[in-house]
Amino acid sequence: MAHQVRAVVAREKGAPVSLETIIVPDPGPGEALVKIQACGVCHTDLHYREGGINDDFPFFLGHEAAGVVESVGEGVTDVAPGDFVILNWRAVCGQCRACRRGRPWYCFNTHNAKQKMTLLDGTELSPALGIGAFAEKTLVHAGQCTKVDPAASPAVAGLLGCGVMAGIGAAINTGNVGRGDSVAVIGCGGVGDAAIAGSRLAGAAKIIAVDIDDRKLETAKKMGATHTVNSRENDPVEAIQALTGGNGADVVIDAVGRPETYKQAFYARDLAGTVVLVGVPTPDMKLELPLIDVFGRGGSLKSSWYGDCLPSRDFPMLIDLYLQGRLDLGAFVTETIALDDVEKAFERMHHGDVLRSVVVL
């Protein structure tokens, strides 16, 4: 049986999204049908709409989602109808070279649903990050469903599906922030603020937030920043060094993903410190650094893919911390909106007016 549901679709590059009726098939082997309860509006969705990912239009947008499993296909044992789940785009295969080495958070062959969701005329949709969740229901690979405590609010739980997990993981998993460390985070949007929250969870002694927007710096304080730097008014490298005894921070996280912010991160870290790139650059960007500086400063230059998370390990743990009051996921939700408000949410995101808009169904 096929299901007709409302969904947010991007038909053409740069054109406003539209709310349309799509066809979602029943789950086949290894698949799950999920009734969506909430989905965050992520900057990656806007990248899809603008053609910044690829040109496989029409796109079925939305991926930061939580909901309830409605039905499962043959062979599915990890989740069952009625389970409250967070959707993820890293359904590990268990067979690739990364998985066989015991590093499934780097899985190079993640699973997606094999069946295609379509428009009413049969046109196949490209689901954002293999999910597509600005909809009443979606079809995913069962491995993309991570069961968590149903006491969590769907509006906050779904944020772990992308941006919040990316930031927390950049600090804890990739940056290995530890007790007493100094951390600087460049770019205080949703991912940067999550990196700040993750650094606080890990016990960092000093957390320096860097941005050009004083509104974002104020929000960063609420997330756990101990110091702030407006990089429009001050040299961020000098400011971070001044706040760390002239040495630089132990870990610097670039949550912007531009050559200029990466250079700031590189020179703002201590000798043998760590730079973590979690902001996503565009394909045309180039980075130039003196190789002697790369050698002479030592340390690590890392990229953080999805916060180097393993959903089955990290999602339940972070939801438990949220339910215990130790991780304020609710602070990331600026507003809740309806499905037909996604285009307006993109506009507010572009102007920096929200941390996260969340579609609630």
C-alpha positions as CSV (number, residue, x, y, z in Angstrom):
1,M,0.0,0.0,0.0
2,A,1.2,3.5,-0.8
3,H,0.6,6.5,1.4
4,Q,-0.3,10.0,0.1
5,V,1.2,12.7,2.5
6,R,2.0,16.4,2.5
7,A,5.7,17.2,2.0
8,V,7.9,20.2,1.4
9,V,9.5,19.9,-2.1
10,A,12.2,22.0,-3.9
11,R,11.4,21.6,-7.6
12,E,14.0,24.0,-9.1
13,K,17.3,25.6,-8.1
14,G,16.8,28.8,-6.1
15,A,13.0,28.7,-6.4
16,P,10.7,28.9,-3.3
17,V,9.8,25.5,-1.9
18,S,6.2,24.2,-2.2
19,L,3.9,22.0,-0.1
20,E,2.9,19.1,-2.2
21,T,1.3,15.7,-2.0
22,I,3.8,12.9,-2.5
23,I,3.6,9.1,-2.6
24,V,5.4,7.1,0.2
25,P,5.5,3.3,-0.3
26,D,5.1,0.8,2.4
27,P,8.5,-0.4,3.8
28,G,10.3,-3.2,2.0
29,P,13.1,-5.4,3.4
30,G,15.3,-3.4,5.8
31,E,13.1,-0.3,5.7
32,A,10.9,1.6,8.1
33,L,7.9,3.9,7.6
34,V,8.1,6.8,10.2
35,K,5.3,9.2,11.2
36,I,7.2,12.5,11.6
37,Q,6.4,14.5,14.7
38,A,9.0,17.3,14.4
39,C,11.8,18.4,12.0
40,G,14.3,21.2,12.4
41,V,15.0,23.6,9.5
42,C,18.7,23.2,8.9
43,H,21.0,25.3,6.7
44,T,21.8,22.1,4.7
45,D,18.1,22.1,3.5
46,L,18.7,25.6,2.2
47,H,21.9,24.4,0.5
48,Y,19.8,21.7,-1.3
49,R,17.2,24.3,-2.4
50,E,20.0,26.5,-3.8
51,G,21.7,23.7,-5.7
52,G,24.7,23.7,-3.4
53,I,24.7,20.0,-2.9
54,N,23.9,18.6,-6.3
55,D,21.4,19.1,-9.1
56,D,19.1,16.1,-8.4
57,F,15.9,18.1,-8.3
58,P,13.2,17.7,-7.2
59,F,14.4,17.5,-3.6
60,F,12.3,16.2,-0.7
61,L,13.7,18.5,2.1
62,G,14.1,18.0,5.9
63,H,16.3,15.7,7.8
64,E,16.6,16.8,11.5
65,A,13.7,14.8,12.6
66,A,12.0,12.7,15.3
67,G,8.9,10.6,15.1
68,V,7.3,7.2,15.7
69,V,7.8,4.1,13.7
70,E,4.6,3.1,12.0
71,S,5.6,-0.1,10.2
72,V,8.8,-2.0,9.3
73,G,9.8,-4.3,6.4
74,E,11.1,-7.8,6.4
75,G,14.2,-8.5,8.4
76,V,14.0,-5.4,10.6
77,T,14.7,-6.2,14.3
78,D,16.3,-3.1,15.9
79,V,13.1,-1.0,15.8
80,A,9.4,-1.9,15.9
81,P,6.1,-0.1,15.3
82,G,5.5,2.3,18.2
83,D,9.2,3.1,18.9
84,F,10.1,6.8,19.3
85,V,13.1,7.4,17.1
86,I,15.5,10.1,15.9
87,L,16.4,9.9,12.2
88,N,20.0,9.9,11.2
89,W,21.9,9.9,7.9
90,R,24.6,7.6,9.2
91,A,23.1,4.1,9.1
92,V,26.3,2.2,9.4
93,C,26.8,-0.8,7.0
94,G,29.0,-2.9,9.3
95,Q,31.0,-4.1,6.3
96,C,33.1,-1.3,4.9
97,R,36.8,-0.8,5.8
98,A,36.0,1.8,8.5
99,C,33.4,-0.5,10.2
100,R,35.7,-3.5,10.0
101,R,38.4,-1.5,11.8
102,G,36.0,-0.7,14.6
103,R,35.4,2.9,13.5
104,P,31.8,2.8,12.4
105,W,31.4,6.6,12.9
106,Y,33.4,6.9,9.7
107,C,31.3,4.4,7.8
108,F,31.9,4.9,4.1
109,N,28.8,3.0,2.9
110,T,25.8,4.2,4.9
111,H,22.4,2.8,4.1
112,N,19.3,4.5,2.7
113,A,15.9,3.2,1.7
114,K,16.0,1.4,-1.6
115,Q,12.4,2.3,-2.7
116,K,11.8,5.8,-4.0
117,M,9.2,8.3,-2.8
118,T,7.6,10.2,-5.7
119,L,5.4,13.1,-6.8
120,L,1.9,12.2,-7.8
121,D,2.9,12.0,-11.4
122,G,5.6,9.4,-10.6
123,T,8.6,11.7,-10.6
124,E,11.2,10.3,-8.2
125,L,12.2,12.6,-5.3
126,S,15.7,13.0,-3.9
127,P,15.4,13.0,-0.1
128,A,17.7,15.4,1.7
129,L,20.6,13.4,3.2
130,G,18.7,10.3,2.4
131,I,15.8,11.1,4.7
132,G,13.3,13.7,3.6
133,A,11.3,14.6,6.7
134,F,9.4,17.9,6.1
135,A,6.4,15.6,5.8
136,E,3.7,13.7,7.6
137,K,5.5,10.4,6.9
138,T,8.7,9.3,5.3
139,L,10.4,6.1,4.3
140,V,14.0,5.4,5.5
141,H,16.4,2.5,6.0
142,A,15.7,1.0,9.4
143,G,19.3,1.7,10.4
144,Q,18.5,5.4,10.1
145,C,16.1,5.1,13.1
146,T,17.7,5.4,16.5
147,K,15.4,4.5,19.4
148,V,15.5,6.9,22.3
149,D,13.5,7.6,25.5
150,P,9.9,8.7,24.4
151,A,9.8,11.1,27.3
152,A,11.9,13.6,25.2
153,S,10.1,16.3,23.3
154,P,10.2,15.5,19.6
155,A,10.9,19.2,18.8
156,V,14.2,19.0,20.6
157,A,15.1,15.4,20.1
158,G,15.1,15.7,16.3
159,L,17.8,18.4,16.4
160,L,20.3,15.6,17.3
161,G,19.7,14.3,13.8
162,C,22.1,16.9,12.4
163,G,23.2,20.3,13.6
164,V,23.3,19.9,17.4
165,M,25.0,16.5,17.1
166,A,27.5,18.0,14.6
167,G,28.5,20.7,17.1
168,I,28.5,18.6,20.3
169,G,30.4,15.8,18.5
170,A,32.9,18.3,17.1
171,A,33.9,19.2,20.6
172,I,33.6,15.8,22.4
173,N,34.3,13.2,19.6
174,T,36.6,15.0,17.2
175,G,38.2,17.6,19.3
176,N,38.5,15.4,22.4
177,V,37.9,18.4,24.7
178,G,38.7,17.4,28.2
179,R,38.5,18.7,31.8
180,G,40.3,22.0,32.2
181,D,40.9,22.6,28.5
182,S,40.5,26.0,26.8
183,V,38.3,26.0,23.7
184,A,37.5,28.7,21.2
185,V,34.5,28.3,18.8
186,I,34.4,30.5,15.7
187,G,30.8,31.0,14.5
188,C,28.0,31.0,16.9
189,G,25.0,29.6,14.9
190,G,23.3,26.4,15.8
191,V,26.4,24.2,15.2
192,G,28.8,26.6,17.0
193,D,26.5,26.9,20.0
194,A,26.2,23.1,20.1
195,A,30.0,22.9,20.2
196,I,30.0,25.4,23.1
197,A,27.4,23.2,24.9
198,G,29.5,20.1,24.2
199,S,32.7,21.8,25.5
200,R,30.8,22.7,28.7
201,L,29.6,19.1,29.0
202,A,33.2,17.9,28.6
203,G,34.4,20.1,31.5
204,A,36.3,22.8,29.5
205,A,37.6,25.5,31.9
206,K,37.5,28.3,29.4
207,I,35.1,28.5,26.4
208,I,35.6,31.5,24.0
209,A,32.8,32.3,21.6
210,V,33.8,34.3,18.4
211,D,31.3,35.9,16.1
212,I,30.5,39.2,14.3
213,D,27.0,39.4,15.7
214,D,26.5,40.6,19.3
215,R,23.1,38.9,19.4
216,K,24.7,35.5,18.7
217,L,27.4,36.2,21.3
218,E,24.8,36.8,23.9
219,T,23.1,33.5,23.0
220,A,26.5,31.8,23.2
221,K,26.9,32.9,26.8
222,K,23.7,31.1,27.7
223,M,25.0,27.9,26.1
224,G,28.1,28.0,28.2
225,A,30.6,30.5,26.8
226,T,32.8,32.0,29.5
227,H,34.2,34.8,27.2
228,T,33.1,36.4,23.9
229,V,34.9,38.1,21.1
230,N,33.3,40.2,18.4
231,S,35.6,39.5,15.5
232,R,34.3,42.5,13.5
233,E,35.7,44.8,16.1
234,N,38.7,42.8,17.4
235,D,41.4,40.5,15.9
236,P,40.1,37.1,17.0
237,V,43.6,35.5,17.1
238,E,45.0,38.2,19.3
239,A,41.9,38.1,21.5
240,I,42.0,34.4,22.0
241,Q,45.7,34.5,22.7
242,A,45.1,37.3,25.3
243,L,42.5,35.2,27.0
244,T,44.8,32.1,27.2
245,G,47.9,33.5,28.6
246,G,49.3,34.4,25.2
247,N,49.4,30.8,24.1
248,G,46.1,30.1,22.2
249,A,43.4,27.7,23.0
250,D,43.9,23.9,23.3
251,V,41.0,23.3,20.8
252,V,39.7,25.7,18.2
253,I,36.5,24.8,16.4
254,D,35.7,26.5,13.1
255,A,31.9,26.3,12.7
256,V,31.9,28.7,9.7
257,G,33.9,26.8,7.2
258,R,35.6,29.6,5.2
259,P,39.4,30.0,4.5
260,E,39.6,33.2,6.6
261,T,38.0,31.6,9.6
262,Y,40.1,28.4,9.3
263,K,43.2,30.5,9.3
264,Q,42.0,32.3,12.4
265,A,41.4,28.9,14.0
266,F,44.8,27.6,12.9
267,Y,46.7,30.6,14.4
268,A,44.5,30.9,17.5
269,R,45.4,27.4,18.9
270,D,48.2,26.6,21.2
271,L,51.3,24.7,20.1
272,A,50.3,21.0,19.7
273,G,46.7,22.1,19.9
274,T,43.8,20.9,17.8
275,V,41.8,22.6,15.0
276,V,38.4,21.1,14.2
277,L,36.6,22.1,11.0
278,V,32.9,21.4,11.3
279,G,31.6,24.3,9.2
280,V,31.0,23.1,5.6
281,P,33.0,25.0,2.9
282,T,31.8,25.3,-0.7
283,P,33.7,23.4,-3.5
284,D,35.3,26.6,-4.8
285,M,37.1,27.6,-1.6
286,K,40.9,27.3,-1.4
287,L,43.2,27.4,1.6
288,E,46.8,28.5,1.6
289,L,49.0,28.2,4.7
290,P,52.8,28.3,5.0
291,L,53.9,24.6,5.2
292,I,56.5,25.5,7.8
293,D,53.8,26.8,10.1
294,V,51.8,23.6,9.7
295,F,54.9,21.7,10.7
296,G,56.2,24.1,13.3
297,R,52.9,24.4,15.2
298,G,52.4,20.7,15.5
299,G,49.1,19.3,16.8
300,S,46.2,18.1,14.8
301,L,44.1,19.5,12.0
302,K,40.8,17.6,11.9
303,S,37.5,17.6,10.0
304,S,34.4,16.6,11.8
305,W,31.9,14.6,9.8
306,Y,28.5,14.7,11.5
307,G,30.3,15.3,14.8
308,D,32.0,11.9,14.2
309,C,29.0,10.5,15.9
310,L,27.7,7.0,16.2
311,P,23.9,7.5,16.5
312,S,23.3,4.2,18.4
313,R,25.8,5.3,21.0
314,D,25.4,9.1,21.1
315,F,21.7,9.8,20.6
316,P,20.4,7.9,23.7
317,M,23.2,9.3,25.9
318,L,22.5,12.9,24.9
319,I,18.7,12.4,25.3
320,D,19.4,11.0,28.8
321,L,21.5,14.1,29.6
322,Y,18.7,16.3,28.3
323,L,16.1,14.5,30.5
324,Q,18.3,14.9,33.5
325,G,18.5,18.7,32.9
326,R,22.3,18.6,32.1
327,L,21.9,19.5,28.4
328,D,19.5,22.2,27.5
329,L,18.4,21.1,24.0
330,G,15.3,23.3,24.3
331,A,17.5,26.4,24.2
332,F,18.2,25.6,20.5
333,V,14.6,25.9,19.5
334,T,13.8,29.6,18.6
335,E,10.3,28.8,17.2
336,T,7.9,26.1,16.2
337,I,6.2,26.4,12.9
338,A,3.9,24.5,10.5
339,L,4.9,22.6,7.3
340,D,3.9,25.5,5.1
341,D,6.1,28.0,6.9
342,V,9.4,26.4,5.8
343,E,10.1,29.0,3.2
344,K,9.6,31.8,5.7
345,A,12.0,30.0,8.1
346,F,14.7,30.0,5.4
347,E,14.3,33.8,5.2
348,R,14.7,34.2,9.0
349,M,17.7,31.9,8.9
350,H,19.3,33.9,6.2
351,H,18.9,37.1,8.3
352,G,20.3,35.4,11.5
353,D,17.0,35.8,13.3
354,V,16.7,32.2,14.6
355,L,18.9,29.5,16.1
356,R,16.5,26.8,14.9
357,S,13.0,26.9,13.5
358,V,11.3,23.5,14.1
359,V,8.4,22.1,12.1
360,V,5.9,20.4,14.5
361,L,3.2,18.1,13.0
